[in-house]
Amino acid sequence: MAALTIALTGGIATGKTTVANRFAERGAAIIDADIVARELVARGQPALAEITAAFGREMLTQTGELDRRHMRERVLASDAERRRLEAILHPRVRSELLARAGGCTAPYCLLVIPLLAESQHAYDWVDRVLVVDLPRAEQLARLMQRDGMTAALAERSLTVQATREQRLALADDVIDNSGVAELLIDAVERLDRLYLTLSARKRKV
Ligand code: ATP
C-alpha cells in the first residue's frame, strides 16, 4: 500500500479527470474508478453478463460491448434501475480499488472516486479526501458542452448525485475549478508537495 491514499472526488463534469491528469504529470500514481468500472464491464466479464441478464441484450452494441450512452439514459430515467446497476457494479469497483491501492508502492496514491459521497462508508480506509469543486451553474454548462446533453438531462444527472455541500463536508482539501484550467497547475503543485510531506511523515511513524 502507498504510504498515503487520497480519494479525489467531485460532481459530474467538475474536472476530476482534468485535475487527475495534472497530478499524473507530476508523477503521481492514479487509480480511476471510472476506468476500473469500464474494465469490469468489458466483453466477457461477469459484470457484463449480469447487466445483460438484468437489463436485456438491448444494452449491448452490435459488437457486444456495453452501450454506455443507452445504459446511462436508462438508469437516469429510473431510480430502481440505477440502484440495480449500482448493485452489480459498485461492490466490484470497491474491491478492485482496494486491491489496486494495496498494490500501489508510490509515496501517495490518488484514487479518483466520483461517487465517494454516495458510498463514503465503503472508503473509510482512505487517508484524505480531495474535492474538485464548481458552482452548479458552471457544472451544468460544462456537462452540456462536453456531452451534448439537453439541459433537462444535465439537471437530472446532477440531481441523482450527492449535493455540492455533501461533498464539501467530506473534504480535507478543495480545488476550486471555476477558473481557467491553467490555474489548476499551481493548486495541484501545492497539494502534491503537501501529500509528499504527509507521506514521508507517515512512513516515519
Ligand atoms: P466526469 O464526472 O464525467 O468523469 P470529470 O469530473 O472528470 O467528469 P472532466 O472531464 O475533467 O470532468 O471535465 C469536464 C469538462 O470540463 C471537460 O470538457 C473539460 O475539458 C472541461 N474543463 C475542466 N476544467 C475546466 C476549466 N477549468 N475550465 C473550463 N473547462 C474545464
Residues whose N, C-alpha, C, O or C-beta is under 5 A from the ligand:
A	BS01	ATP	G11 I12 A13 T14 G15 K16 T17 T18 R142 R146 N177 G179 V180 A181
